[in-house]
Amino acid sequence: MTHHIYLGKSDVAVHPVGLGTNAVGGHNIYPDALDEEQGKNVVREALDNGINHLDTAYFYGLGRSEELIGEVMAEYKREEIVLATKGAHKFVEEEVVMDNSPAFLKQAVDDSLRRLKTDHIDLFYIHYADEDTPKAEAVGALKDLKDEGKIRAIGVSNFNIDLLQEANKDGYVDVLQSEYNLLAREAEQDLLPYTAQENITFIPYFPLEAGLLAGKYDENATFTDLRAKKPAFQGENFKRNLEKVERIRDIANAKGEEVAHIVLAWYFSRASLDAIIPGAKRPEQVTNNLKVAEVNLTENEIEQIDEIFS
């Protein structure tokens, strides 16, 4: 499964396994974010091993992730890298607000280009919806930037079905990035059928639910970071989820694979879900994530996993 796939209707081709980089320079997201040199090594490890799709955002470290990735990209051939970044956050008197206005998005792209030290962004996302801008107008601004050659593909992130349909009124949206995993399957109701129908690539985030679906924890685990607030990690819920993960472990053991690889491979059985962007905090995690591309699940295994998490 290591062939490259095209993002939506664009000519941008990615390895199905990419790298999410919110821990690279994302000091505001992970209080214990990576040492910056280690973060850069994670990115190098990805690029050295055939991963070409790097996913970042202004919000990761308020530009710092983009700067670090720009430094690493300078060491490689630019045309071999598919760079995705996102914009929408702006600061108004120290308050974060979302802005999807054409003027803001065009400025955001220029600012990202500067931090990344590159002349084009392969995939640019509206990171979150604002309250005011008509979404077809926001996407229209990205279409202008695409026509100018500043970006190559258009994405939206965290849009519900109504916003997505509005954004895609003219058929310009190539990618939707949204939360989806075996414990959070709401996207199956309307988003995934729509993206499949409209030839939009669906890229899930939190695919391993912050490590829970990787089979890394037992019921004695305690959390102080973003996991402490997630419902999947609370009390009885946490126990039930761990039991489900143990049933995946049986499938994984029978195939000689890790739990995380089975879970990630299952996502590829969903229509329009053609690319994943697991994060990594250590170089060896990057090469480990790549093993997903080698896993082949049978129809029976796909149904079994579906049942466990129905």
N, C-alpha and C positions, 0 to 999 in steps of 0.2 A: 504493500500500500504506500510505497514511498514515492509514487508519482506526484508531481506538483498539481495543484488544483487552481483554477482561476477564481478570483474573488468577484462574485456577482457577474455583472455583464462587462466587467473591465478586462483589460489585457494584463492585469497584475497576477502573476502566478506565485503561489507559496507552497513550501513543504507543508504537509498537513499538520505537523507539530511545530508550533512556534514557541516564542519565549515571552512571557509576561514579565515586565521589568519594574513593577511598583516597589520592589525592595532595593532596586538599584538607584540610590540617591533619593529614595522616597522617605526622607527622615520624618516627615509630618505624618506618615501612615504607619510606619513601623518605628517605634521609639528606639528599637535596637536595630535599625536599618543597617545594612551591610556597610562595613568599612568600604570606602569608595573604590579603593584599588581592587578589593575582592569583588565588588559589584561589576567592575569593568572586566574582571577575569571570567565572571559568569557569562557576560555577553560574548567575550572572545571564544569561550568554550562552545557556545552555540554556533557561532559563525564558522568555527574550525571543523564542526561536525555535521555540516550540511543543513542546519537550521538557517533559513534565510529571513524569517518573519519576526521582527522585533516589535513588540507592542509597548508603547509608552504613553505619556500624557503630560501636559503642562502641570497638572495637579500633583503629579508624583514629585514631591520635593520642590514644588513651585518653580519648575524649570530646571532643577538640578539633574533630574534623571535624563532629560533631553541633552543637557550639556555633556554629561558623562558618556552617553551613547554616541554623541557627536565626536568625542575624542577617540572612541574605539573605532568608529566607522572610518575615520581618516586613515586607519592602518590597513583597510581592506578596499577592494574594488567596489565602488558605490553601486554599480549596476547589478551586483550580486546580492544586494541587500534590499529587502522589502521592509520599509520603515513605516510603522503606523503610529500616529500620535493623535491627541484629542485636545479640544479646547471648548470652553464655555464659562469656566470660573473667572470671575473678576472680583477685585477687592474694592469695596466702596466704604470708606471710613472704617477699615479693618473688618467689615462684615463681608462674607463671601456671598456674591449673588451670581445667578446664571444669566448669561447674555447670548442669545442666538441671532442678534441683529446682523444683517449683512456687513455693516461697517466693522462691528466687533470681530466677526469670524475672519474677515479679510486681514485685519490687524493681527489676530491670533496666529494665523498661518505665517505671516511675515515674521512674527516674533519667534515662532518655533523654528522656522528656516534658519534664523540667525543663531539660535542656541545650538541647533544641530549642525551648523556649518555646512549646509547642503543647499542645492538649488531647487530641489523638489522633494515632496513628501508623497510616498506611494499610496498611503491610505490615510485620509484625515476624517476624524469623527467629530460630530457634535457630541460632547461628552454627556451632557444632561440637557433636558428641555428647559427653556425658560417659560415664563407665564405669558408673554406678550407677542412674541414674533410668530407670524403664520409660518408653519414649518416648511411649506413648499417654497416660501420666500428665502428662508435660511438655507435650504438645500440648493436653491437657485444661485445663491452667492457662491456656494462651493462648486457648482457647475461652471460658473464664470472662471473660477480659479483653475478648474480642470482644463478649460479651453485655453487658458494662458500657459498651461504646462507646469503650474506650481504644485498641483496635486494630480494624482493619477486615478484614484478611486475615492468614492464618497461613502462615508459611514455615519450611522447614528448609533448612539449607545443609550441604554436605559429608557427607551421610548416604549410606551404601551402600544397596543394595536391601533388605537385611534390616531395617536401621534405619528405612528409609522405609516399608516395609510395616507395621512395628510402630507407627510414628508415625501412620500413616493408618488405623489399625484402625477408627476411627469415622467415617472419611471427611472429617476436618476440615482436611486439608492442602490449601492452595491453590497453593503454589509450592514447587518444589525449585530451589535454586541449586547448581550443581555444575560442576566443571571439564569443559569440552568444547571441542574445536577440531579442525581437520583433522589435527593431529598427535597428538591424544589423544582417540581415538574410543571408548574403553571404554564410555562411557555408552550407546552404541548396543546393547550386548548385553542389558542388563536395565533400566536406568533409563528410557531414552526409551520403550520399549514400555509400561512400567508407567505412566509419567506420561500417555501418550496414552490408555491404557485408563481411567485414573481421573480424567480431566479435571483434571489438575494441570499448571500452566504450568511449563515447564522453562526456566530462565534460565541460560545458560552464563557462566562466568567464564573469564578468560584466552582470550577468543575469538580474539585475534590472537597468542596465545603470545608475550606481551611484545614485540610489534612484529615478530617474525620473519615472521608471515603477512601483514604489511602491505607486504612487499617493500622494507623500509627499509635492509637490510644487504647487504653483500657479504662475501666470505670473509676480508677483511682486518679486519673489525670485531672489536673486543675489548671485554670487559664486566667491570665490577667490582661490579655490583649483584646483585640476585637472579638475573639471567640467567646469571651466571658458574657457578651451580650446576645449572642446568636441563639435563637430558640432551639436549634438542633443539639446544642451543647448543655441544655438544662435538664437536670434531674432524671425523671423517668424516661423522658424523650431521648436523652443521651444514651441511657441503657438500651432502649429499644433499637436505636440506630446502631449501636455497637453489635447487637445480636444480628441485625441484617448484614452488617459488614462481615461478620464471621461466616455467614452463609456464602458470601462472595469468596471468602478465603478458601472455602472448599473447592470452588470452581478453579480458582487461581492455582491452588496446590496441584490439582489434577492435571493442569496444563504446564506446570513448572514455571508459572509467571507470578508477578507480584499483584497484590490486590489493586493498587492504583492503575496498573496497566490494563487490567480487565475492565475496570470502571471507565477509563478513558476510551478504550477500544469500543465499548458499548455505545458511546455517544455517536460514533461514526455510523451506527446503524440507523440514525435519525435522518430523514430526508432534509436536505439543505444544510445539515451540520457537517461541514467538510473540513473545518480547521479548528484546532484547539491551541490555547496559549498558556499552558501551565507555567507558573512562576518557578523560580529556583533561587535558593540562597547560597548554594555551593556548586562549584563547577561539576562535581560528579552527579549532582541531581539532574543537570541538563542532559548529560549523556544517558542517564537512566530514563528520563522522560521519552527519549527517542525510541526506546524499545517498543513503545506502544504501536508504532507503525508496523511492527513485525507480527503483532497478535492477530490471529484470525479466529473469531468466535463463530460457532455453528449457530444455525437458526434456533436450535433447541436451547443453547446457552443464552442467546439473546432473549428468548421468551422467559427463561428461568429467572434472569436478572430483572426483567420487567415485572414478573410476578412478585418477587421478593420486595420490591419497592413500589408496588402498585398503590 
